[in-house]
Structures are given as structure tokens and as C-alpha cells.
Amino acid sequence: MTVAIFQFIGVWKEYFYAFMLVSGDASGSASTIPLGLANLSIAAEYRTEYGMLFAGIMLVTVPILVVYVALQRHIVRGIAAGALKG
């Protein structure tokens, strides 16, 4: 269970593979959240729109926090089981 949770967290914030696989799409409609945030910062050029940036950051952060809070018992149990000698 712990490995599955860590894998979910790693895949959720993945940028490089999504950039390589999705950015070649001709229609440009398919995108992941990290790619959308990167495109938002690129489109802003030399100005910073903090409201949109923080809204995007919340979209990325809140699901991870919800998963961690909901499954923290499994995370702690899995890490502790790996640390005990027995």
C-alpha cells in the first residue's frame, strides 16, 4: 500500500514524460496539470499573475494532501515495517 501511495505521488507531479508524450499533440487540447502550469507561466511572459499561479498550485497540491491525510496510517505502517529488524 505504501509503495502504491508513493507511486501515485510521483506520477501526479510528473512533468517530463507528460511533456514528451502529450506536447506533440496537434490539437493541443490534451494536457496534464503540471504542463498547464508551465504553459501558464510561459504565457505570462514578463508579468506575474499570482492569482492564477496560486490557483494552479492549489489544484496540484490539494489532491496530494487529501491522499496523504486519508492514507497516512498505511504510509506510517509501511515505513515502520521496513525499518524494524525482525
URQUIMO-V982349 format. One record per residue. SS is DSSP state (H for helix, E for strand, - for the rest). Layout:
<<SS> <SS>>
This chain:
<<-> <H> <H> <H> <H> <H> <H> <H> <H> <H> <H> <H> <-> <-> <-> <H> <H> <H> <H> <H> <H> <H> <-> <-> <-> <-> <-> <-> <-> <-> <-> <-> <H> <H> <H> <H> <H> <H> <H> <H> <H> <H> <H> <-> <-> <-> <-> <-> <-> <H> <H> <H> <H> <H> <H> <H> <H> <H> <H> <H> <H> <H> <H> <H> <H> <H> <H> <H> <H> <H> <H> <H> <H> <H> <H> <H> <H> <H> <H> <H> <H> <H> <H> <-> <-> <->>
